[in-house]
């Protein structure tokens, strides 16, 4: 990968839902001297984001990877993602983004046996230089998904939860997929509760409980997310 001096200092982020942005990660990137450029899936031409030599982040959203008839733009997004992954360009997928990476690598993505919505800890695989090690010591991440995926060929499993085994994986140094959310902030969590109100009520999830847990766990997650991103940036070639 690039050396520090040559590493592109713009982060490209692909959004599938307006309020699911980079969250706390955006502050991390600004602190490290990066710029951030957003692309809206289904609206913008995503070609620049997928051909970008620097880090591209594919964010979450409520649609399914397999819903290409209802959301035809997914076909183009997946095709561009396949090319990017084949070129081993640095890519981070979060939630739907992780599912898109799994699908683009040939793994099955499908509706899970139950919704996983709420704060919880992870079981991390024991690996040298585990990029998710900052999530140890009882750090709670935010789970918010109904779909899941099989582990792609040549991928290394990094994390599991009590409900779903495949919570995070990496392929080489440059590709990282997280089914869970590390980017949420205490301040902006209310947007999630408003934006996902129908899903929460249909799943009979307690909104007051989610709000209470946000106050309990979000700040620790923000600190851990900073360290995770620093470790991943170092792995893909940035050490500034």
TITOR-892967 format. One record per residue: x, y negated, z negated of N, C-alpha, C in turn; residue number from 0. Coordinates in Angstrom, 3 decimals, padded with zeros to 6 digits. Example, Ala and Ser with C-alpha at 12.3 -4.5 7.8 and 13.67 -1.06 7.14 Angstrom:
2
n.px; n.py; n.pz; ca.px; ca.py; ca.pz; c.px; c.py; c.pz; resi
013.190; 005.690; -007.800; 012.300; 004.500; -007.800; 013.200; 003.300; -007.800; 0
012.850; 002.250; -007.080; 013.670; 001.060; -007.140; 012.900; -000.030; -007.870; 1
END
This chain:
240
n.px; n.py; n.pz; ca.px; ca.py; ca.pz; c.px; c.py; c.pz; resi
000.849; 001.187; 000.000; 000.000; 000.000; 000.000; 000.886; -001.239; 000.000; 0
000.274; -002.409; 000.034; 001.001; -003.658; 000.123; 001.800; -003.939; -001.142; 1
002.841; -004.724; -001.013; 003.552; -005.215; -002.179; 002.746; -006.342; -002.801; 2
003.142; -006.768; -003.992; 002.395; -007.808; -004.690; 002.270; -009.069; -003.854; 3
003.367; -009.525; -003.252; 003.344; -010.777; -002.514; 002.445; -010.697; -001.294; 4
002.333; -009.511; -000.687; 001.548; -009.367; 000.530; 000.106; -008.968; 000.253; 5
-000.200; -008.624; -000.983; -001.537; -008.116; -001.291; -002.571; -009.216; -001.065; 6
-003.594; -008.955; -000.234; -004.611; -009.983; 000.043; -005.279; -010.460; -001.242; 7
-005.365; -011.770; -001.405; -005.877; -012.340; -002.645; -007.356; -012.717; -002.566; 8
-008.082; -012.067; -001.667; -009.529; -012.215; -001.623; -010.174; -010.858; -001.857; 9
-011.126; -010.817; -002.768; -011.916; -009.620; -003.022; -013.210; -009.737; -002.226; 10
-013.521; -008.718; -001.440; -014.782; -008.697; -000.703; -015.764; -007.798; -001.459; 11
-016.956; -008.306; -001.713; -017.964; -007.561; -002.466; -019.247; -007.472; -001.655; 12
-019.791; -006.264; -001.548; -021.018; -006.022; -000.793; -022.159; -005.825; -001.778; 13
-023.166; -006.696; -001.686; -024.323; -006.641; -002.580; -025.514; -005.976; -001.898; 14
-026.267; -005.201; -002.669; -027.525; -004.636; -002.192; -028.714; -005.202; -002.956; 15
-028.433; -006.007; -003.958; -029.461; -006.619; -004.796; -028.853; -007.875; -005.403; 16
-029.591; -008.987; -005.329; -029.003; -010.288; -005.652; -028.415; -010.357; -007.055; 17
-029.121; -009.801; -008.060; -028.624; -009.963; -009.431; -027.607; -008.901; -009.823; 18
-027.368; -007.911; -008.973; -026.308; -006.941; -009.247; -025.047; -007.393; -008.517; 19
-024.348; -008.331; -009.165; -023.136; -008.893; -008.586; -021.917; -008.327; -009.317; 20
-020.778; -008.976; -009.178; -019.554; -008.490; -009.812; -019.534; -008.713; -011.321; 21
-020.434; -009.539; -011.814; -020.532; -009.738; -013.254; -019.213; -010.142; -013.886; 22
-018.824; -009.437; -014.930; -017.593; -009.769; -015.648; -016.352; -009.573; -014.789; 23
-016.445; -008.701; -013.786; -015.283; -008.454; -012.932; -014.911; -009.693; -012.126; 24
-015.907; -010.504; -011.799; -015.625; -011.723; -011.047; -014.716; -012.648; -011.857; 25
-014.976; -012.764; -013.146; -014.115; -013.579; -014.006; -012.700; -013.010; -014.061; 26
-012.602; -011.681; -014.102; -011.283; -011.039; -014.108; -010.509; -011.419; -012.858; 27
-011.158; -011.320; -011.719; -010.469; -011.620; -010.461; -010.024; -013.080; -010.403; 28
-010.879; -013.982; -010.848; -010.500; -015.396; -010.848; -009.318; -015.650; -011.783; 29
-009.317; -015.002; -012.932; -008.199; -015.163; -013.866; -006.887; -014.674; -013.267; 30
-006.972; -013.680; -012.404; -005.772; -013.119; -011.779; -005.409; -013.823; -010.477; 31
-006.136; -014.877; -010.136; -005.784; -015.668; -008.962; -006.420; -015.222; -007.665; 32
-007.427; -014.353; -007.737; -008.118; -013.903; -006.534; -009.275; -014.836; -006.192; 33
-009.657; -014.812; -004.926; -010.918; -015.400; -004.488; -011.919; -014.261; -004.313; 34
-013.195; -014.599; -004.313; -014.247; -013.595; -004.138; -015.177; -014.045; -003.022; 35
-015.478; -013.122; -002.126; -016.432; -013.401; -001.051; -017.495; -012.312; -001.055; 36
-018.754; -012.729; -001.085; -019.867; -011.783; -001.099; -020.448; -011.583; 000.296; 37
-020.910; -010.359; 000.537; -021.672; -010.015; 001.734; -022.982; -009.380; 001.278; 38
-024.086; -009.733; 001.954; -025.378; -009.151; 001.618; -025.695; -008.029; 002.593; 39
-025.772; -006.795; 002.081; -026.120; -005.654; 002.920; -027.526; -005.849; 003.485; 40
-027.696; -005.504; 004.749; -028.984; -005.663; 005.398; -029.210; -007.041; 005.972; 41
-028.333; -007.980; 005.652; -028.457; -009.360; 006.135; -027.203; -009.773; 006.899; 42
-026.052; -009.609; 006.272; -024.782; -010.034; 006.865; -024.138; -008.919; 007.681; 43
-023.283; -009.331; 008.609; -022.417; -008.380; 009.308; -021.356; -007.918; 008.314; 44
-021.328; -006.627; 008.034; -020.413; -006.097; 007.029; -019.053; -005.720; 007.593; 45
-018.865; -005.891; 008.889; -017.600; -005.483; 009.510; -016.386; -006.119; 008.848; 46
-016.387; -007.441; 008.582; -015.200; -008.030; 007.934; -014.905; -007.418; 006.570; 47
-015.945; -007.063; 005.826; -015.741; -006.480; 004.495; -015.127; -005.091; 004.586; 48
-015.525; -004.329; 005.591; -015.037; -002.958; 005.698; -013.703; -002.843; 006.429; 49
-013.323; -003.862; 007.175; -012.018; -003.840; 007.841; -010.959; -004.603; 007.052; 50
-011.365; -005.213; 005.958; -010.483; -005.982; 005.078; -009.359; -005.100; 004.537; 51
-008.133; -005.610; 004.564; -006.992; -004.827; 004.077; -006.875; -004.838; 002.558; 52
-007.490; -005.821; 001.915; -007.462; -005.881; 000.462; -008.586; -005.064; -000.143; 53
-008.910; -005.353; -001.392; -009.922; -004.584; -002.113; -011.331; -004.984; -001.690; 54
-012.119; -003.996; -001.327; -013.544; -004.181; -001.063; -014.331; -003.398; -002.103; 55
-015.336; -004.048; -002.687; -016.156; -003.431; -003.727; -017.586; -003.311; -003.218; 56
-018.139; -002.115; -003.314; -019.510; -001.860; -002.879; -020.364; -001.732; -004.132; 57
-021.304; -002.646; -004.284; -022.073; -002.745; -005.521; -023.364; -001.926; -005.476; 58
-024.115; -001.982; -006.568; -025.284; -001.139; -006.733; -026.542; -001.691; -006.099; 59
-027.615; -000.921; -006.250; -028.913; -001.294; -005.716; -029.899; -000.163; -005.906; 60
-031.198; -000.434; -005.733; -032.228; 000.554; -006.048; -032.564; 001.527; -004.930; 61
-031.972; 001.371; -003.758; -032.314; 002.252; -002.645; -031.436; 003.493; -002.661; 62
-031.849; 004.510; -001.902; -031.097; 005.751; -001.833; -030.258; 005.822; -000.574; 63
-029.112; 006.461; -000.670; -028.223; 006.642; 000.478; -028.959; 007.299; 001.638; 64
-029.896; 008.174; 001.320; -030.605; 008.981; 002.316; -031.825; 008.269; 002.910; 65
-032.111; 007.048; 002.493; -033.296; 006.326; 002.964; -033.003; 005.509; 004.221; 66
-032.383; 006.145; 005.186; -031.953; 005.424; 006.388; -033.113; 005.057; 007.311; 67
-034.225; 005.786; 007.243; -035.375; 005.425; 008.076; -036.022; 004.141; 007.564; 68
-036.106; 004.006; 006.264; -036.690; 002.792; 005.689; -035.709; 001.624; 005.715; 69
-034.411; 001.930; 005.619; -033.374; 000.891; 005.588; -032.303; 001.230; 006.623; 70
-032.584; 000.939; 007.910; -031.677; 001.346; 008.996; -030.267; 000.782; 008.872; 71
-030.102; -000.350; 008.188; -028.763; -000.931; 008.058; -027.800; 000.021; 007.362; 72
-028.346; 000.967; 006.583; -027.489; 001.922; 005.890; -026.658; 002.753; 006.862; 73
-027.209; 003.029; 008.042; -026.467; 003.829; 009.022; -025.173; 003.131; 009.415; 74
-025.270; 001.832; 009.704; -024.073; 001.071; 010.073; -023.125; 000.941; 008.886; 75
-023.687; 000.708; 007.712; -022.851; 000.568; 006.521; -022.064; 001.851; 006.260; 76
-022.723; 002.982; 006.380; -022.055; 004.266; 006.149; -020.996; 004.533; 007.210; 77
-021.297; 004.205; 008.464; -020.323; 004.417; 009.540; -019.067; 003.583; 009.311; 78
-019.251; 002.323; 008.915; -018.106; 001.458; 008.633; -017.331; 001.951; 007.416; 79
-018.054; 002.431; 006.418; -017.402; 002.944; 005.212; -016.573; 004.183; 005.529; 80
-017.081; 005.058; 006.374; -016.319; 006.250; 006.759; -014.985; 005.857; 007.381; 81
-015.003; 004.851; 008.253; -013.767; 004.390; 008.890; -012.809; 003.815; 007.853; 82
-013.358; 003.075; 006.912; -012.514; 002.464; 005.879; -011.846; 003.528; 005.017; 83
-012.615; 004.507; 004.591; -012.069; 005.558; 003.738; -011.053; 006.405; 004.494; 84
-011.307; 006.644; 005.769; -010.356; 007.409; 006.581; -009.027; 006.680; 006.694; 85
-009.090; 005.337; 006.657; -007.875; 004.526; 006.718; -007.245; 004.334; 005.342; 86
-007.867; 004.884; 004.310; -007.365; 004.828; 002.937; -007.170; 003.393; 002.452; 87
-008.121; 002.526; 002.795; -008.054; 001.146; 002.324; -008.667; 001.059; 000.927; 88
-008.140; 000.184; 000.071; -008.597; 000.128; -001.323; -010.083; -000.193; -001.438; 89
-010.800; 000.700; -002.094; -012.255; 000.615; -002.146; -012.747; 001.050; -003.520; 90
-013.627; 000.238; -004.090; -014.280; 000.564; -005.357; -015.777; 000.584; -005.128; 91
-016.431; 001.669; -005.514; -017.881; 001.763; -005.419; -018.496; 001.882; -006.795; 92
-019.559; 001.110; -007.030; -020.258; 001.130; -008.311; -021.715; 001.508; -008.074; 93
-022.196; 002.521; -008.782; -023.570; 003.003; -008.706; -023.923; 003.408; -007.269; 94
-024.795; 002.678; -006.579; -025.078; 002.988; -005.177; -023.793; 003.012; -004.366; 95
-022.856; 002.119; -004.689; -021.577; 002.105; -003.986; -020.826; 003.410; -004.133; 96
-020.880; 004.010; -005.322; -020.239; 005.309; -005.546; -020.937; 006.395; -004.747; 97
-022.270; 006.336; -004.693; -023.029; 007.312; -003.921; -022.726; 007.189; -002.432; 98
-022.575; 005.968; -001.948; -022.217; 005.758; -000.547; -020.842; 006.339; -000.243; 99
-019.887; 006.150; -001.155; -018.554; 006.725; -000.958; -018.639; 008.246; -000.925; 100
-019.371; 008.831; -001.861; -019.515; 010.287; -001.888; -020.110; 010.795; -000.581; 101
-021.161; 010.137; -000.123; -021.810; 010.537; 001.133; -020.862; 010.394; 002.318; 102
-020.146; 009.277; 002.373; -019.218; 009.035; 003.484; -018.090; 010.058; 003.508; 103
-017.784; 010.637; 002.354; -016.740; 011.664; 002.264; -017.291; 013.072; 002.463; 104
-018.582; 013.166; 002.799; -019.159; 014.457; 003.140; -019.896; 015.169; 002.036; 105
-020.030; 014.544; 000.871; -020.726; 015.181; -000.249; -022.227; 014.891; -000.184; 106
-022.999; 015.729; -000.827; -024.448; 015.565; -000.864; -024.836; 014.554; -001.933; 107
-025.736; 013.642; -001.567; -026.321; 012.687; -002.511; -027.821; 012.962; -002.558; 108
-028.395; 013.027; -003.738; -029.783; 013.481; -003.848; -030.408; 012.968; -005.150; 109
-031.735; 013.064; -005.214; -032.445; 012.652; -006.424; -032.083; 013.582; -007.571; 110
-031.721; 013.002; -008.702; -031.346; 013.794; -009.860; -032.551; 014.359; -010.592; 111
-032.303; 015.161; -011.601; -033.390; 015.800; -012.343; -034.055; 014.854; -013.337; 112
-033.415; 013.710; -013.623; -034.041; 012.711; -014.479; -033.317; 011.379; -014.327; 113
-034.032; 010.311; -014.674; -033.413; 008.991; -014.695; -032.396; 008.927; -015.829; 114
-031.309; 008.251; -015.560; -030.328; 007.975; -016.612; -030.197; 006.460; -016.708; 115
-030.916; 005.891; -017.648; -030.936; 004.440; -017.827; -030.688; 004.137; -019.296; 116
-029.650; 003.364; -019.564; -029.323; 002.995; -020.933; -027.830; 003.041; -021.172; 117
-027.442; 002.696; -022.368; -026.036; 002.640; -022.739; -025.581; 003.980; -023.310; 118
-024.387; 004.406; -022.912; -023.874; 005.668; -023.419; -022.385; 005.798; -023.183; 119
-021.780; 006.734; -023.890; -020.348; 006.984; -023.734; -020.120; 008.035; -022.657; 120
-018.859; 008.210; -022.300; -018.454; 009.161; -021.269; -017.464; 010.167; -021.835; 121
-017.417; 011.317; -021.206; -016.332; 012.270; -021.441; -015.344; 012.116; -020.294; 122
-014.114; 011.730; -020.606; -013.114; 011.481; -019.572; -012.237; 012.703; -019.373; 123
-011.860; 012.947; -018.126; -010.932; 014.034; -017.839; -009.545; 013.661; -018.343; 124
-008.799; 014.650; -018.767; -007.443; 014.422; -019.266; -006.489; 014.411; -018.090; 125
-006.105; 013.203; -017.696; -005.212; 013.038; -016.549; -004.149; 012.005; -016.887; 126
-002.931; 012.190; -016.346; -001.937; 011.139; -016.519; -002.382; 009.871; -015.795; 127
-002.144; 008.732; -016.417; -002.504; 007.443; -015.816; -003.991; 007.367; -015.473; 128
-004.819; 007.914; -016.345; -006.270; 007.877; -016.153; -006.726; 006.418; -016.106; 129
-007.269; 006.012; -014.944; -007.636; 004.613; -014.745; -008.765; 004.186; -015.682; 130
-009.551; 005.142; -016.157; -010.672; 004.822; -017.035; -010.332; 004.936; -018.517; 131
-009.071; 005.103; -018.849; -008.687; 005.270; -020.253; -009.150; 004.125; -021.158; 132
-009.303; 002.881; -020.664; -009.827; 001.829; -021.541; -011.253; 002.098; -022.041; 133
-011.947; 003.065; -021.432; -013.310; 003.381; -021.859; -013.351; 004.404; -022.988; 134
-012.183; 004.840; -023.439; -012.121; 005.723; -024.602; -012.503; 004.952; -025.869; 135
-012.477; 005.622; -026.981; -012.756; 004.994; -028.286; -014.172; 004.437; -028.377; 136
-015.119; 005.246; -027.882; -016.543; 004.963; -028.079; -017.044; 003.723; -027.341; 137
-016.390; 003.343; -026.249; -016.908; 002.256; -025.418; -018.139; 002.768; -024.670; 138
-019.234; 002.035; -024.754; -020.470; 002.404; -024.072; -020.543; 001.696; -022.721; 139
-020.852; 002.454; -021.683; -021.089; 001.886; -020.357; -022.592; 001.843; -020.118; 140
-022.989; 001.158; -019.054; -024.411; 001.078; -018.722; -024.737; 002.075; -017.613; 141
-025.606; 003.013; -017.916; -026.116; 003.951; -016.910; -027.425; 003.395; -016.355; 142
-027.562; 003.469; -015.011; -028.807; 002.968; -014.419; -028.978; 003.606; -013.041; 143
-029.410; 004.848; -013.029; -029.561; 005.534; -011.733; -030.516; 006.707; -011.870; 144
-031.052; 007.113; -010.712; -031.871; 008.313; -010.631; -031.278; 009.330; -009.684; 145
-030.461; 008.857; -008.738; -029.775; 009.741; -007.795; -028.432; 010.180; -008.362; 146
-027.918; 011.258; -007.819; -026.599; 011.746; -008.198; -025.917; 012.317; -006.963; 147
-024.698; 012.809; -007.119; -023.949; 013.315; -005.969; -023.096; 014.507; -006.372; 148
-022.780; 015.329; -005.375; -021.788; 016.378; -005.567; -020.401; 015.761; -005.437; 149
-019.418; 016.408; -006.001; -018.051; 015.901; -005.929; -017.491; 016.145; -004.530; 150
-017.012; 015.103; -003.849; -016.458; 015.294; -002.504; -015.204; 016.166; -002.520; 151
-014.934; 016.781; -001.396; -013.714; 017.566; -001.247; -012.501; 016.660; -001.429; 152
-011.508; 017.156; -002.123; -010.256; 016.431; -002.399; -010.420; 015.290; -003.404; 153
-011.616; 015.134; -003.960; -011.821; 014.121; -004.998; -011.488; 014.710; -006.364; 154
-011.054; 013.849; -007.265; -010.717; 014.259; -008.630; -011.756; 013.671; -009.580; 155
-012.410; 014.530; -010.339; -013.412; 014.079; -011.298; -012.734; 013.353; -012.458; 156
-013.253; 012.164; -012.785; -012.670; 011.352; -013.851; -013.541; 011.270; -015.093; 157
-014.862; 011.369; -014.922; -015.743; 011.163; -016.073; -017.067; 011.882; -015.882; 158
-017.663; 012.266; -017.022; -018.979; 012.906; -017.047; -019.783; 012.310; -018.197; 159
-021.112; 012.460; -018.109; -021.984; 012.089; -019.221; -022.751; 013.322; -019.665; 160
-023.549; 013.184; -020.702; -024.331; 014.317; -021.185; -025.366; 014.765; -020.158; 161
-025.826; 013.841; -019.315; -026.900; 014.158; -018.372; -026.360; 014.566; -017.005; 162
-025.309; 013.889; -016.535; -024.764; 014.170; -015.203; -023.255; 014.374; -015.278; 163
-022.806; 015.462; -014.660; -021.379; 015.801; -014.683; -020.555; 014.830; -013.866; 164
-021.040; 014.487; -012.679; -020.237; 013.678; -011.756; -020.533; 012.191; -011.955; 165
-019.750; 011.560; -012.815; -019.941; 010.149; -013.140; -018.875; 009.251; -012.523; 166
-017.730; 009.789; -012.198; -016.666; 008.981; -011.589; -015.668; 009.914; -010.931; 167
-015.118; 009.454; -009.803; -014.065; 010.225; -009.147; -013.119; 009.290; -008.415; 168
-011.952; 009.820; -008.112; -010.977; 009.089; -007.315; -010.490; 009.989; -006.198; 169
-010.074; 009.364; -005.114; -009.422; 010.066; -004.012; -008.113; 009.336; -003.752; 170
-007.002; 009.978; -004.065; -005.720; 009.303; -003.958; -005.653; 008.137; -004.920; 171
-004.886; 007.129; -004.550; -004.742; 005.943; -005.402; -005.718; 004.834; -005.063; 172
-006.280; 004.858; -003.853; -006.974; 003.682; -003.339; -008.493; 003.732; -003.397; 173
-009.064; 004.880; -003.709; -010.521; 005.019; -003.661; -011.029; 005.432; -005.037; 174
-011.926; 004.603; -005.584; -012.480; 004.847; -006.919; -013.992; 004.676; -006.865; 175
-014.721; 005.659; -007.388; -016.184; 005.627; -007.379; -016.704; 005.790; -008.802; 176
-017.550; 004.854; -009.227; -018.130; 004.860; -010.573; -019.651; 004.897; -010.466; 177
-020.269; 005.962; -010.947; -021.728; 006.032; -010.930; -022.342; 005.046; -011.927; 178
-021.648; 004.753; -012.979; -022.117; 003.865; -014.042; -021.659; 002.430; -013.779; 179
-022.141; 001.530; -014.612; -021.817; 000.108; -014.469; -020.836; -000.323; -015.555; 180
-019.736; -000.969; -015.123; -018.820; -001.600; -016.075; -018.854; -003.119; -015.941; 181
-019.595; -003.614; -014.948; -019.534; -005.032; -014.598; -020.582; -005.886; -015.300; 182
-021.540; -005.272; -015.956; -022.613; -006.042; -016.572; -022.085; -006.900; -017.723; 183
-022.759; -008.018; -017.942; -022.366; -008.921; -019.023; -023.528; -009.096; -019.997; 184
-023.184; -009.414; -021.220; -024.218; -009.664; -022.227; -025.132; -010.799; -021.790; 185
-024.542; -011.818; -021.191; -025.287; -013.026; -020.831; -026.304; -012.779; -019.726; 186
-025.930; -011.969; -018.717; -026.779; -011.810; -017.538; -027.669; -010.572; -017.572; 187
-027.631; -009.814; -018.654; -028.370; -008.556; -018.696; -029.875; -008.759; -018.575; 188
-030.360; -009.902; -019.035; -031.804; -010.160; -018.960; -032.295; -010.130; -017.514; 189
-031.425; -010.524; -016.567; -031.805; -010.467; -015.150; -032.127; -009.033; -014.735; 190
-031.378; -008.081; -015.271; -031.625; -006.673; -014.960; -032.983; -006.236; -015.514; 191
-033.288; -006.660; -016.720; -034.550; -006.273; -017.346; -035.745; -006.853; -016.594; 192
-035.573; -008.049; -016.051; -036.641; -008.668; -015.262; -036.725; -008.013; -013.884; 193
-035.585; -007.880; -013.224; -035.566; -007.379; -011.849; -035.980; -005.930; -011.716; 194
-035.736; -005.139; -012.753; -036.054; -003.707; -012.702; -037.287; -003.362; -013.540; 195
-038.142; -004.341; -013.797; -039.258; -004.111; -014.719; -040.166; -002.970; -014.292; 196
-040.455; -002.852; -012.990; -041.346; -001.777; -012.526; -040.717; -000.412; -012.768; 197
-039.428; -000.283; -012.442; -038.729; 000.983; -012.661; -038.714; 001.347; -014.143; 198
-038.445; 000.368; -014.989; -038.368; 000.626; -016.425; -039.715; 001.071; -016.990; 199
-040.778; 000.411; -016.571; -042.097; 000.767; -017.095; -042.545; 002.132; -016.573; 200
-042.260; 002.412; -015.296; -042.628; 003.718; -014.739; -041.875; 004.855; -015.428; 201
-040.629; 004.576; -015.823; -039.819; 005.598; -016.497; -040.039; 005.604; -018.006; 202
-040.923; 004.696; -018.471; -041.217; 004.583; -019.908; -039.947; 004.347; -020.740; 203
-039.102; 003.461; -020.214; -037.885; 003.053; -020.913; -038.202; 001.836; -021.774; 204
-037.746; 001.819; -022.994; -038.005; 000.701; -023.905; -037.135; -000.497; -023.538; 205
-037.764; -001.557; -023.086; -037.031; -002.777; -022.742; -036.425; -003.426; -023.990; 206
-037.161; -003.540; -025.100; -036.533; -004.097; -026.311; -035.309; -003.306; -026.763; 207
-035.359; -001.978; -026.625; -034.207; -001.168; -027.029; -033.006; -001.449; -026.138; 208
-033.226; -001.556; -024.817; -032.124; -001.881; -023.909; -031.523; -003.235; -024.255; 209
-032.387; -004.195; -024.575; -031.912; -005.535; -024.926; -031.076; -005.493; -026.207; 210
-031.534; -004.731; -027.173; -030.805; -004.600; -028.439; -029.445; -003.928; -028.217; 211
-029.424; -002.878; -027.402; -028.172; -002.169; -027.136; -027.202; -003.040; -026.343; 212
-027.734; -003.896; -025.485; -026.871; -004.828; -024.760; -026.096; -005.703; -025.737; 213
-026.778; -006.223; -026.748; -026.108; -007.056; -027.750; -025.077; -006.257; -028.539; 214
-025.312; -004.974; -028.672; -024.430; -004.121; -029.461; -023.182; -003.691; -028.688; 215
-023.328; -003.453; -027.374; -022.252; -002.796; -026.629; -021.606; -003.625; -025.515; 216
-022.271; -004.676; -025.045; -021.815; -005.339; -023.819; -020.444; -005.996; -023.961; 217
-020.182; -006.647; -025.068; -018.906; -007.356; -025.201; -017.723; -006.399; -025.172; 218
-017.850; -005.265; -025.833; -016.766; -004.276; -025.807; -016.551; -003.755; -024.395; 219
-017.649; -003.577; -023.651; -017.524; -003.116; -022.270; -016.830; -004.158; -021.407; 220
-017.126; -005.434; -021.622; -016.474; -006.487; -020.843; -014.962; -006.445; -021.036; 221
-014.511; -006.261; -022.257; -013.070; -006.180; -022.530; -012.460; -004.942; -021.874; 222
-013.145; -003.817; -021.975; -012.634; -002.582; -021.380; -012.612; -002.674; -019.861; 223
-013.634; -003.307; -019.280; -013.697; -003.447; -017.824; -012.514; -004.250; -017.300; 224
-012.115; -005.271; -018.049; -010.936; -006.064; -017.675; -009.721; -005.150; -017.531; 225
-009.539; -004.258; -018.490; -008.379; -003.366; -018.467; -008.486; -002.330; -017.353; 226
-009.688; -001.818; -017.115; -009.878; -000.851; -016.026; -009.500; -001.474; -014.688; 227
-009.970; -002.679; -014.449; -009.683; -003.334; -013.169; -008.203; -003.647; -013.042; 228
-007.565; -004.060; -014.114; -006.124; -004.298; -014.055; -005.368; -003.024; -013.700; 229
-005.760; -001.908; -014.289; -005.109; -000.632; -013.995; -005.339; -000.230; -012.538; 230
-006.558; -000.438; -012.046; -006.855; -000.070; -010.657; -006.108; -000.972; -009.681; 231
-006.049; -002.267; -009.970; -005.310; -003.183; -009.099; -003.836; -002.796; -009.028; 232
-003.271; -002.435; -010.157; -001.871; -002.006; -010.167; -001.692; -000.755; -009.323; 233
-002.644; 000.147; -009.416; -002.558; 001.400; -008.665; -002.607; 001.159; -007.156; 234
-003.404; 000.193; -006.714; -003.540; -000.033; -005.271; -002.505; -001.015; -004.723; 235
-001.580; -001.447; -005.576; -000.460; -002.208; -005.047; -000.287; -003.610; -005.549; 236
-001.191; -004.064; -006.432; -001.060; -005.415; -006.976; -000.541; -005.329; -008.402; 237
000.523; -006.045; -008.698; 001.092; -006.015; -010.051; 001.406; -007.412; -010.549; 238
000.690; -008.394; -010.032; 000.925; -009.774; -010.437; 000.373; -010.082; -011.812; 239
END
